Amino acid sequence: MGSSGPALPAEDRGLSPITGYTRAHWLTVADQLLVDACRFASPSGARIVLPGKASSSGPDSDQLEGFARTFLLLAYRLAGSGGEAPAGLLQSYADGIAAGTDPRHPEAWPTIAQKCRQTLVEACSLALGLHLTRPWLWDRLPSVVQEQVVHWFQGVWGLEIPDNNWHMFRVVVGEFLASVGATHDRAEMDADLARVEDFYMADGWYRDGGDARTADNFDHYCGWAMHHYPLLWALMAGERGAARLPVFRERLVRFLEDFPLFFGADGAPVHQGRSLIYRFAAATAPWIGALADATPLAPGLTRRLASGALRHFVDRGFRDAHGIPTLGWYGPFPPMVQGYSGPGSPYWLSKAFAGLLLPEDHPCWTAVEEPLPVEGQDRVRALPVPGFLISATHTDGIVRLVNHGSDNHAPGRTTSDPHYARFAYSTATGPVLGAAGLLVADNHVGLVDPALGLSSRTRIHRLGVADHYAASWHCPVWSGKEEPENSDLRTPGARGADARIETASVVWGPWELRAHLVDAPARLTLHDSGWQVTDDKPPQRDSGDRWAASVTGSRLTSIFVSLSGHTAVTVATTENTSAFARWAAVPYATGERTADRTVHVAVVSLTGNGPEQALVPSGMRCEVDGTTVTARFPDGTWVLVALGKETAHAPTLGGHRLDGPVRYARISPGERSAIVSYRPQGVNTRGGDR
């Protein structure tokens, strides 16, 4: 990690037996980030002028962003330490605020206006920071500077904004204005709060805006935005906030019941969704839960989760030679960066330092660390609201997310977002990015058109999520060719529906059975792929009869096993297609289709235990009868997948009835996919974690 700041404190393996990190480590990293960023401050201190490519909002906005997001970090650090901060920083930021809000100053901030809406995001960080540091900063500002700040904030009213978490930015700014006796638009704030209520679904999950009929946006924004801001606003807003606080608390408690399952034993969060350059900001929600008395997590688990995430990136170097967080996951990786992100954007990771608002004698800082769920036993958890299956294996510490629900789709979009459209994500891998011209994608099923190339998975239409199972369908689309809007695409062959792929996933340990029902012209070849794994050197490739594998130097292994419907299985090796390392490899299969309706079945595996653990034994059996798939996992678990229809009969394999207790994952009534699992007598068939 590049920095000229002090070295990290000695590890405390008594208090923190898993990570070694304590509150002192958090303070040291915060101070390093602040001191190094301020070396890039403009003469007045109003801007943090970082090198790098400008965002879509332009350099003026980017430089404000660097100031505002590091100011939020300073606010968490200072407010949680009774006003203490690295020498000179508080005055430097006070001077910057005075200059930035003075329209006559050459380094004045861009106004909050339609032409530069991004300033609203930064205004929220500034308002929250001013609220938290009020005794040490706001109350000591000259009245003329206070008037400048208030005037600059007034630009939030009447602004057209994206219909997502941005609604909370205006609410937070408005509440700060109210708290200092300034003019504010309570009606607009209430409308924003009401719109955020529309985004709440169930089980602690908010979607990140949009129309639920056309898109499902579920990712880390649920934690670092949709829970973060409502709770902090409620704590700011006095009696008005107190009226809503119980509901916000209840939702966050429910969200946090599942949330630790999104972190691997090495501290990494699941690599899924947009804005992943914020990295360990994924640990924000547990800290907010502790702050707001809205958590089911033991204090030692809260700190273990957060410190594990922080240490994961510190150990792997997330900062450049100047100490500035890179635009990437570890090092710089432009293909994963959204257009709205600039050089200062990664400082939204400041949110993870909300834990510093807890006093040093709080149980989250004094309790002994407790292990994450993945460190205890293998677990599978179905999350129907976002459409996820979470699979965690304790022997390698990896968490996998199987996705049959979150797509970030926009009407008319004909290309998919790899951070949402893949069938699976994990704490150890990232999607193929920046591979233009290559007919390969990880964790994907698509059709290859000779002229248009590989199809995308855009709108995900759910069929159900329960127990170890999930199912969905999508219409493959190619660039420039939209998914039909006015047809009943649930019915294969419906007018306007050129192609339809229904997919069912069954998770068992590190394995996932994937069964696809493809309705499309026979001339279109199938592409079906497993996990992308990466290394500093090209991963090893291996293959056999109907299977292929790629193995990294650390023994992270991806394997694809064809059970039915594929012509060839191989491995694609690529360079600079992953945020994790330079070299990558993806096992995948192709299938020449001889009919307009075809079934394709595979087992994909991701494991950190090497190919010996990943390879599905030859005893894995599978039969396809029409659109019904019957298979057996290596431990003897029978699985039946009925694609395109419901089934009520007991399945057979090789002409023999499969005896044993039935586990049935009920799919929504009227839908067309059902999954049944059969296990030998005497084996526990209870749903949920195992």
DRENLO-241011 format. One line per field, with one value per residue (C-alpha): x negated, y, z negated; residue number from 0. Coordinates in Angstrom, 3 decimals, m for minus. Each point is the difference from the previous one (the first is absolute). Example, Ala and Ser with C-alpha at 12.3 -4.5 7.8 and 13.67 -1.06 7.14 Angstrom:
c1 = m12.300 m1.370 .
c2 = m4.500 3.440 .
c3 = m7.800 0.660 .
i = 0 1 .
! end
This chain:
c1 = 0.000 m1.599 m0.237 m2.509 2.039 m0.751 m0.166 3.001 0.085 m1.005 2.678 2.046 0.729 1.566 2.768 0.100 m1.109 1.152 m1.066 m2.369 1.561 1.240 1.414 m3.567 m0.403 3.128 m1.210 m3.417 1.418 2.426 m2.833 m2.170 2.824 0.645 m3.606 m0.852 3.104 m0.671 m3.362 2.082 2.021 0.290 m1.574 3.182 0.721 3.408 m0.845 m1.881 m1.652 m0.877 m1.631 1.969 2.757 2.932 3.469 3.002 0.714 m3.326 m3.065 1.756 2.430 m2.749 m2.095 2.973 0.635 m3.525 0.556 3.491 m0.648 m3.210 1.792 2.531 m2.896 m1.390 3.447 0.277 m3.546 0.316 3.493 m0.838 m3.166 1.328 m1.295 m3.439 m1.415 m3.394 m1.585 1.226 2.622 3.051 m1.145 m0.931 3.513 1.557 m2.022 1.055 3.673 m0.343 m1.639 2.138 3.295 m1.187 1.196 m2.646 m2.887 m1.940 0.268 3.736 1.926 2.392 3.520 2.603 1.775 1.453 m3.159 m2.049 2.343 m2.915 m0.493 3.129 m1.784 m2.915 2.324 1.381 m3.467 m0.699 3.284 m0.428 m3.584 0.989 2.712 m2.383 m2.740 2.247 m1.621 m3.478 0.699 3.393 0.532 m3.436 0.387 0.426 3.617 m0.816 m1.363 3.054 2.200 m2.072 0.404 3.747 0.339 m2.020 2.148 3.210 m0.713 1.355 3.644 1.854 m2.929 0.735 m1.791 m0.435 2.838 m2.047 m1.983 m0.545 3.328 m1.672 m2.740 2.517 1.661 m3.310 m0.913 3.467 m0.185 m3.316 1.479 2.941 m2.339 m1.792 3.223 m0.373 2.687 0.833 2.756 1.655 2.548 m2.737 m1.835 3.174 0.516 m3.542 0.535 3.245 m1.766 m2.664 2.831 1.046 m3.423 0.400 0.962 m0.160 m2.400 m2.208 m0.586 0.365 m0.443 m2.142 2.757 1.786 3.281 0.370 1.963 m2.960 m3.134 m1.372 m3.009 m1.375 m3.629 m2.220 1.898 2.630 m2.474 m2.259 2.817 3.569 m0.536 m2.850 1.765 3.506 m1.402 m2.403 2.707 2.366 m2.666 m0.492 3.671 1.143 3.684 0.682 m2.696 0.993 3.405 m1.602 m2.927 1.739 0.819 m3.506 m1.453 2.204 m1.010 m3.716 0.207 1.590 m2.571 m2.905 1.309 m1.167 m2.700 m3.037 0.465 m1.202 m3.590 m2.692 m2.376 m2.722 2.224 0.972 3.552 1.847 m1.127 3.385 1.738 m1.206 m2.381 m2.207 m2.877 1.512 m1.311 0.282 2.847 1.930 m0.630 2.012 3.346 m1.210 m1.566 3.212 1.918 m2.206 0.320 3.796 0.653 1.265 m2.046 0.377 m3.761 m2.244 m2.488 m2.933 1.533 0.629 m3.654 m1.274 2.054 m1.061 m3.643 m0.245 1.210 m2.375 m2.982 0.800 m0.648 m2.813 m1.939 0.526 m0.827 2.997 m1.978 m2.554 m3.525 1.446 2.401 3.088 2.618 m0.101 2.883 0.237 0.344 m3.641 m2.063 1.427 2.424 1.832 2.510 1.774 0.392 3.335 m0.004 1.213 m3.146 m3.040 m3.324 1.623 2.935 m1.604 0.056 3.620 m1.726 m0.035 3.420 m1.624 m1.614 3.419 m1.047 m2.367 3.099 0.306 m1.993 m3.151 1.706 2.923 0.370 m0.663 m3.533 m0.503 1.638 m2.092 0.464 2.455 m0.230 1.999 2.648 m2.294 m2.582 2.387 1.567 1.252 3.108 2.588 2.495 2.821 0.770 3.215 0.245 m3.217 0.203 m3.268 m1.262 m2.989 m2.311 m2.902 m2.550 m2.129 m2.888 m1.082 1.798 1.648 3.494 1.880 3.075 2.265 2.041 3.510 1.396 m2.214 m0.563 m0.278 1.941 1.306 2.759 m1.509 m3.437 m1.483 m3.259 m0.307 m1.995 m2.461 0.216 3.676 0.702 m2.158 1.466 m2.508 m2.442 m2.351 m2.421 m2.950 0.868 1.237 1.838 m1.670 m0.350 m1.578 0.006 1.418 m0.092 m0.389 2.797 m0.400 1.711 m0.116 3.034 2.115 2.263 0.573 0.459 m2.563 1.354 m2.434 0.476 0.770 m2.213 0.836 3.379 0.494 2.116 1.878 3.381 0.127 3.504 0.269 1.542 m0.850 m2.617 0.254 m2.235 m2.919 1.789 0.576 1.439 0.551 0.257 m1.195 0.242 m3.471 m0.634 m2.740 m1.280 2.521 2.792 2.355 1.909 3.624 2.281 3.523 0.022 0.552 m3.588 0.844 1.283 m2.692 0.669 2.192 0.233 m3.095 m1.999 m2.961 m1.655 0.589 m2.294 1.311 m2.630 0.207 m2.840 m0.392 m2.815 m1.786 m3.239 m2.461 2.060 2.852 2.156 1.207 2.725 1.015 3.053 m0.675 2.752 m1.714 m0.782 m2.207 m2.608 m1.031 m2.842 0.017 m2.688 m0.015 m2.738 m1.328 m2.056 m2.850 m3.056 m3.068 m3.681 m3.175 m0.938 2.302 2.058 m0.629 2.436 1.171 2.717 1.416 3.048 2.773 m1.747 m2.556 m1.676 m2.232 m2.192 m1.949 m3.259 1.961 2.093 3.147 1.771 2.822 1.449 2.739 1.483 2.397 2.777 2.130 0.433 m3.524 m2.265 m3.371 m1.490 m3.162 m1.699 m0.438 m3.059 0.164 m2.109 1.203 3.631 0.260 m0.333 m1.739 m3.173 m1.576 0.619 3.352 1.525 3.605 1.121 2.912 1.949 1.592 2.976 1.058 3.787 1.994 3.486 1.817 0.561 m3.020 m1.061 m3.537 m1.253 m3.322 m1.627 m2.233 m2.262 m2.175 m2.242 m3.159 m1.040 m1.453 1.262 0.203 2.857 1.634 0.215 3.384 m0.590 0.921 2.903 1.880 2.979 2.493 2.875 2.159 3.548 1.557 m0.351 m0.420 m3.513 m0.901 m3.478 m1.971 m2.614 m3.170 1.340 3.016 2.528 2.559 1.241 2.856 0.412 3.190 m0.504 2.829 2.723 1.108 m0.494 1.792 m1.389 m2.857 m3.089 m2.050 m3.596 m1.034 3.517 m0.080 2.268 m1.960 1.116 m0.482 1.530 0.966 m1.229 2.133 m0.825 3.357 m0.049 2.579 3.418 0.526 m3.687 m1.490 m3.059 m0.160 m2.906 0.137 m2.846 m0.122 m2.399 m0.632 2.009 m1.298 m1.675 1.162 2.038 0.739 m0.262 m2.210 m3.644 m1.744 .
c2 = 0.000 3.240 2.604 2.085 m0.211 m1.979 m3.773 m1.941 m0.857 m3.454 m2.639 m0.942 m3.723 m0.146 2.483 m0.712 m3.610 m0.102 3.344 1.440 3.431 2.340 3.499 1.300 m1.601 1.720 3.361 m0.464 m0.918 2.948 2.387 m1.390 0.495 3.560 1.161 m1.469 1.470 3.458 0.088 0.509 2.892 3.173 3.191 0.996 m3.562 0.040 m2.776 m3.273 m0.043 m3.614 m1.236 m2.262 m0.106 2.313 m1.372 0.782 2.973 1.688 1.102 2.695 m2.554 m2.582 2.383 0.843 m3.728 m0.579 2.721 m1.056 m3.724 0.434 2.557 m2.679 m2.221 2.841 0.483 m3.642 0.027 3.330 m0.396 m3.435 1.287 3.054 2.454 m1.551 m0.255 0.160 3.384 2.769 m2.008 1.524 3.526 m1.023 m1.301 3.066 2.233 m2.155 0.325 3.776 0.228 m2.628 1.661 3.513 0.599 2.701 m2.325 m1.475 m3.464 0.243 m3.250 m0.580 0.905 m2.678 0.301 m2.106 0.320 m1.675 m2.139 m1.941 2.893 m1.178 m3.231 1.946 2.477 m2.910 m1.000 3.622 0.420 m3.240 0.909 3.476 m1.514 m2.479 2.577 2.899 0.850 0.114 1.450 1.446 1.814 1.641 1.096 3.767 0.914 1.098 m3.471 m1.638 2.148 m1.038 m3.687 0.360 1.832 m2.675 m2.773 1.699 m1.241 m3.446 1.090 m0.672 m1.957 m2.851 m3.044 m3.700 m2.022 m2.030 0.488 3.644 0.904 m0.384 2.490 2.840 m1.167 0.078 3.433 1.297 m1.356 1.719 3.257 m0.454 m0.666 3.337 1.958 0.471 m0.072 m3.502 m1.691 m2.483 m1.006 m1.012 m1.873 m1.892 m0.870 m1.354 m2.083 m1.329 m0.999 m1.871 m1.888 m1.177 m1.591 m2.197 m3.540 m2.424 m1.925 3.073 0.522 3.241 0.105 2.911 1.941 m0.421 m1.639 m3.476 m1.059 0.521 m0.364 m1.580 1.847 m1.924 0.312 1.577 3.287 m1.550 0.138 2.968 2.278 m1.208 m0.891 2.416 3.279 m0.623 m1.060 2.922 2.409 m1.353 0.550 3.574 0.907 0.048 m0.801 m0.213 m2.619 m1.805 m0.722 m1.958 m1.446 m3.225 m0.986 0.759 m1.975 m3.000 m0.072 0.243 m2.728 m2.291 0.919 m0.678 m3.461 m1.128 2.536 m1.699 m2.781 2.433 m0.055 m2.612 m1.283 2.254 3.041 0.600 1.111 m1.662 1.664 0.898 3.215 3.445 2.461 m2.785 2.488 0.839 m3.395 m0.353 2.505 m3.281 m0.161 3.191 m1.571 m2.019 3.136 1.978 m2.824 0.324 3.796 m0.063 m2.972 m1.833 m3.156 m3.701 m0.463 m0.605 2.864 m2.318 m1.116 3.602 0.916 m3.250 0.620 3.632 m0.477 m3.020 2.070 2.863 m2.296 m1.905 3.116 1.408 m3.254 m0.133 3.628 2.105 3.269 1.292 1.241 3.316 m1.673 0.709 m2.779 m1.275 m0.241 m3.750 m2.873 m0.280 1.804 2.199 m1.766 2.399 m2.548 m0.301 3.764 1.648 3.214 2.034 m0.843 2.254 0.015 0.968 m2.410 m2.909 2.131 m1.043 m2.835 2.613 m1.328 m3.113 2.225 0.737 m2.474 2.643 1.867 m2.755 0.896 m1.982 m1.825 m1.177 m3.817 0.060 1.114 m1.954 m3.384 m2.885 m0.629 m2.711 m1.994 0.702 m2.518 m1.391 m0.823 m2.285 m2.404 m0.315 2.087 0.583 2.828 0.888 3.728 0.262 3.807 0.725 m3.375 m1.306 m3.331 0.352 m2.998 0.071 m2.786 0.083 m2.153 2.682 3.026 0.943 1.466 m0.315 1.960 m1.652 2.696 m0.528 3.419 3.102 1.402 3.832 m0.078 3.112 m0.122 m0.016 m1.146 m2.569 m0.673 m1.467 1.237 m2.763 1.088 m1.065 m2.292 m2.975 m3.126 0.058 2.206 m0.694 1.427 m1.438 0.833 2.763 m0.009 0.154 3.682 1.834 m3.069 1.670 m2.283 m3.175 m2.534 m0.861 1.075 m1.513 m1.559 0.634 m1.811 1.579 m0.600 0.759 1.695 m0.189 3.698 1.498 m2.080 m1.142 0.961 1.838 m0.826 3.215 m0.042 m2.912 m1.411 m1.927 m3.407 m0.474 m0.282 m2.460 m2.299 m1.056 0.969 2.972 0.392 2.792 0.655 2.654 0.941 0.036 3.328 1.343 3.535 2.080 m2.568 0.593 m2.564 m0.073 2.027 m0.896 m3.767 m2.683 m1.126 m2.656 m2.057 m1.352 0.951 2.974 2.712 2.165 m2.307 m1.102 m1.916 m0.949 m1.729 m1.415 m0.895 m1.840 m0.156 m2.510 0.753 m2.723 0.866 1.450 m1.414 1.498 m2.011 2.197 m1.166 2.094 m0.305 1.884 0.996 1.548 m0.717 m3.072 1.917 1.876 m1.701 m0.169 1.599 m1.277 0.966 m0.319 2.230 2.297 m0.517 2.218 0.071 1.980 m2.792 m1.799 m2.571 m3.635 m1.644 m3.567 m1.990 m3.456 m1.728 2.630 2.242 2.811 1.792 2.971 0.146 2.955 m0.101 0.321 m3.033 2.011 m2.258 0.416 m3.050 m0.543 m3.479 m0.656 m2.402 0.399 2.114 1.264 m0.689 1.069 1.187 2.090 2.889 3.582 1.838 3.792 2.936 3.085 m1.122 m0.108 2.482 m2.684 m0.758 0.289 m3.500 m1.756 m3.246 m1.094 m3.594 m0.027 m2.202 0.402 m1.871 m0.500 m0.058 m2.229 1.088 3.200 m1.299 m1.433 m0.844 0.476 m1.081 0.629 0.091 2.993 0.240 2.608 m1.141 1.136 m3.563 m0.944 m2.145 m3.143 1.527 1.719 m2.877 m1.664 m3.744 m2.287 m1.185 3.207 m1.193 1.872 m0.866 2.298 m1.061 2.650 3.132 m1.847 m0.403 m2.539 0.076 m1.149 2.008 m1.713 m0.461 m1.954 2.834 m0.469 3.074 0.370 3.109 0.346 2.710 1.601 m1.823 m1.070 m3.579 m2.119 m3.450 m1.649 m0.051 m2.950 m0.401 m2.887 m1.393 m0.165 2.049 2.337 m0.831 2.325 3.053 2.804 3.567 2.243 3.612 1.578 2.393 2.759 m1.373 0.084 0.115 m2.597 m1.277 m2.338 m1.623 m3.074 m1.557 m3.586 m1.228 m3.436 m1.018 1.190 3.141 3.361 1.813 3.163 3.153 2.988 m0.221 m3.339 .
c3 = 0.000 1.090 m2.781 m1.872 m3.177 m3.140 0.070 m1.227 m3.711 m1.196 0.401 m3.058 0.349 m3.443 0.744 3.737 0.486 3.631 1.509 m2.597 0.628 m2.740 m0.105 0.173 3.420 1.268 m1.289 1.586 3.419 m0.192 m0.804 2.806 2.499 m1.168 m0.138 3.387 1.660 m1.394 1.744 3.147 m1.436 2.057 m1.406 m1.850 m1.077 1.752 2.439 m0.022 3.413 0.742 3.199 2.303 2.573 m0.696 m0.620 2.168 m2.293 0.743 m2.017 m2.052 m1.383 m0.474 m2.079 m2.214 m0.315 m1.316 m2.605 m1.097 m0.300 m1.965 m2.165 m0.912 m1.047 m2.117 m1.566 m1.069 m1.323 m1.828 m1.462 m1.373 m1.682 m1.792 2.577 0.474 3.508 1.709 m0.600 2.266 1.869 m1.662 0.808 3.527 0.665 m1.656 2.329 2.944 m0.866 m0.243 3.421 1.708 m0.901 0.899 3.582 0.454 m0.834 2.948 m1.592 m0.724 0.257 2.875 m0.987 m0.639 3.301 2.749 2.090 m2.742 m2.075 m1.499 m2.410 m1.832 m0.948 m1.423 m1.706 m2.003 m1.234 m0.904 m1.855 m1.910 m0.846 m1.191 m2.170 m1.622 m0.609 m0.971 m3.368 1.513 3.441 0.885 m3.284 0.400 3.608 0.553 0.631 3.541 0.783 m1.567 2.259 3.040 m0.875 m0.462 3.300 1.839 m1.505 1.169 3.495 m0.900 0.270 3.230 1.420 2.407 m1.376 0.783 m1.456 m2.483 m3.222 1.017 m1.618 m3.396 0.891 0.169 m3.223 m1.907 1.345 m0.848 m3.533 m0.580 1.254 m2.356 m2.920 0.478 0.457 3.738 2.669 1.233 1.986 m2.344 2.635 2.438 m2.769 m0.880 3.668 0.164 m3.128 1.436 3.198 m1.971 m1.688 3.465 0.370 m3.074 0.920 m2.964 m2.259 m0.467 3.728 1.911 3.738 1.121 1.697 3.270 0.875 m1.484 3.086 2.311 m2.138 m3.143 m1.388 m2.977 m1.067 m2.681 0.346 m2.232 m2.878 0.677 1.235 m0.564 m3.674 m0.708 0.767 m1.387 m3.379 m0.245 1.143 m2.669 m2.651 1.290 0.225 m3.620 m0.567 3.730 0.382 m3.186 1.506 2.859 m1.901 m1.162 3.588 1.237 m2.895 0.651 3.656 m0.731 m2.632 2.572 2.662 m2.343 m0.861 3.451 0.775 m1.621 2.553 2.690 m1.327 0.533 m2.642 1.444 m0.649 3.622 0.759 2.865 3.229 1.508 1.006 1.001 m1.684 m1.327 m0.206 m3.420 m1.166 m3.798 m0.093 0.161 m3.759 m0.642 m0.895 m3.027 m1.495 0.570 m1.671 m3.078 m0.001 0.269 m2.284 3.071 0.239 m0.778 0.267 m2.989 m0.472 0.645 3.298 1.082 m0.487 1.524 3.146 0.342 m0.966 2.261 2.946 m0.813 m0.439 3.203 2.071 m2.137 0.339 3.770 0.650 1.019 0.102 2.476 m0.708 m1.241 m2.409 2.150 0.426 3.556 2.420 m0.215 m2.471 m1.016 2.620 2.770 2.339 2.353 1.424 m3.366 m0.494 0.748 2.033 m2.969 m2.000 m0.077 m1.877 m3.310 0.214 m1.897 m3.158 m0.509 m1.835 m2.778 m0.995 m1.448 m2.645 m1.538 m2.677 m1.360 m1.230 m2.599 m3.135 m0.692 m2.894 2.169 0.115 3.762 m0.879 m3.225 0.693 1.280 3.719 1.008 3.247 3.132 1.055 2.720 m2.666 m1.854 2.451 3.564 0.492 2.680 m0.416 2.367 0.246 2.034 m0.013 1.936 1.759 m1.466 m1.257 m2.328 m0.259 m2.473 m0.468 m3.131 1.265 2.484 m1.499 3.293 0.282 3.293 1.045 2.580 1.711 1.324 m0.877 0.150 3.479 m0.072 3.244 1.706 2.638 3.460 m1.135 2.358 m1.791 m3.469 m2.967 m0.971 m3.646 m0.030 2.959 m0.951 m1.568 m2.850 m1.914 m2.882 m2.541 1.969 3.625 2.251 3.332 3.394 0.901 2.877 2.256 3.096 2.984 m2.043 0.128 m3.673 m3.198 m3.462 m1.709 3.050 2.405 3.350 3.688 2.668 3.102 2.936 0.719 m3.434 m2.280 m3.524 m1.453 m3.290 m3.035 m0.701 m1.745 m2.453 m0.372 m3.250 m0.415 m3.664 m2.724 m2.890 m2.022 2.258 3.232 2.262 3.480 2.508 3.707 2.379 3.626 1.583 1.678 2.219 0.269 1.900 m0.321 m2.923 m2.030 1.248 m2.276 1.109 m0.053 m2.581 m0.187 m2.574 2.894 2.352 3.582 m0.940 2.596 m0.016 m2.256 2.127 m2.806 m3.598 m2.514 m3.256 m2.579 m3.300 m2.537 m2.808 m2.462 m1.944 m1.796 2.549 2.879 1.945 2.357 2.867 2.330 3.004 2.217 3.231 2.411 3.007 3.647 0.263 1.975 m3.169 m1.880 m3.793 m2.188 m3.620 m2.455 m3.536 m2.300 1.037 m2.239 0.056 m0.860 0.645 2.418 2.454 m1.955 0.794 2.391 m0.217 1.702 0.443 1.329 m0.114 m2.525 m0.208 m2.888 m0.731 m3.118 m1.420 m1.918 m3.254 1.060 0.634 2.465 2.489 1.689 2.537 0.417 2.859 m0.912 3.111 3.107 0.674 2.968 m1.392 m3.294 m0.212 m1.833 1.210 m1.319 0.059 m1.131 m1.895 m0.188 m3.806 m2.847 m2.063 1.989 3.438 1.378 0.040 1.180 0.493 0.644 2.416 2.374 3.388 1.290 3.600 m0.111 2.366 m1.062 m0.937 m3.555 m1.795 m3.564 m1.275 m3.435 m1.741 m3.398 m0.740 m3.007 m1.688 m2.836 m1.727 m0.770 3.368 2.860 m2.107 m1.965 2.948 2.432 m0.044 m0.316 2.833 m2.155 0.800 2.032 2.132 2.300 2.106 0.805 2.192 m2.135 m3.299 m1.386 m2.662 m1.508 m3.019 m1.889 m1.231 m3.539 1.261 0.089 2.772 1.820 2.425 2.098 2.032 2.600 1.928 m1.891 m3.450 m1.142 m2.541 0.715 m1.867 2.211 1.102 1.027 2.200 m0.231 m3.813 m2.252 m2.301 m3.507 m2.942 m1.623 2.345 m0.243 2.182 0.747 0.711 2.906 0.317 1.043 3.714 0.839 2.235 m1.822 m2.970 m1.785 m2.237 m1.965 m1.255 m2.674 m1.491 m3.064 m3.349 1.327 m1.334 2.633 m1.919 2.116 m0.672 m1.044 m0.006 .
i = 0 1 2 3 4 5 6 7 8 9 10 11 12 13 14 15 16 17 18 19 20 21 22 23 24 25 26 27 28 29 30 31 32 33 34 35 36 37 38 39 40 41 42 43 44 45 46 47 48 49 50 51 52 53 54 55 56 57 58 59 60 61 62 63 64 65 66 67 68 69 70 71 72 73 74 75 76 77 78 79 80 81 82 83 84 85 86 87 88 89 90 91 92 93 94 95 96 97 98 99 100 101 102 103 104 105 106 107 108 109 110 111 112 113 114 115 116 117 118 119 120 121 122 123 124 125 126 127 128 129 130 131 132 133 134 135 136 137 138 139 140 141 142 143 144 145 146 147 148 149 150 151 152 153 154 155 156 157 158 159 160 161 162 163 164 165 166 167 168 169 170 171 172 173 174 175 176 177 178 179 180 181 182 183 184 185 186 187 188 189 190 191 192 193 194 195 196 197 198 199 200 201 202 203 204 205 206 207 208 209 210 211 212 213 214 215 216 217 218 219 220 221 222 223 224 225 226 227 228 229 230 231 232 233 234 235 236 237 238 239 240 241 242 243 244 245 246 247 248 249 250 251 252 253 254 255 256 257 258 259 260 261 262 263 264 265 266 267 268 269 270 271 272 273 274 275 276 277 278 279 280 281 282 283 284 285 286 287 288 289 290 291 292 293 294 295 296 297 298 299 300 301 302 303 304 305 306 307 308 309 310 311 312 313 314 315 316 317 318 319 320 321 322 323 324 325 326 327 328 329 330 331 332 333 334 335 336 337 338 339 340 341 342 343 344 345 346 347 348 349 350 351 352 353 354 355 356 357 358 359 360 361 362 363 364 365 366 367 368 369 370 371 372 373 374 375 376 377 378 379 380 381 382 383 384 385 386 387 388 389 390 391 392 393 394 395 396 397 398 399 400 401 402 403 404 405 406 407 408 409 410 411 412 413 414 415 416 417 418 419 420 421 422 423 424 425 426 427 428 429 430 431 432 433 434 435 436 437 438 439 440 441 442 443 444 445 446 447 448 449 450 451 452 453 454 455 456 457 458 459 460 461 462 463 464 465 466 467 468 469 470 471 472 473 474 475 476 477 478 479 480 481 482 483 484 485 486 487 488 489 490 491 492 493 494 495 496 497 498 499 500 501 502 503 504 505 506 507 508 509 510 511 512 513 514 515 516 517 518 519 520 521 522 523 524 525 526 527 528 529 530 531 532 533 534 535 536 537 538 539 540 541 542 543 544 545 546 547 548 549 550 551 552 553 554 555 556 557 558 559 560 561 562 563 564 565 566 567 568 569 570 571 572 573 574 575 576 577 578 579 580 581 582 583 584 585 586 587 588 589 590 591 592 593 594 595 596 597 598 599 600 601 602 603 604 605 606 607 608 609 610 611 612 613 614 615 616 617 618 619 620 621 622 623 624 625 626 627 628 629 630 631 632 633 634 635 636 637 638 639 640 641 642 643 644 645 646 647 648 649 650 651 652 653 654 655 656 657 658 659 660 661 662 663 664 665 666 667 668 669 670 671 672 673 674 675 676 677 678 679 680 681 682 683 684 685 686 687 688 689 .
! end
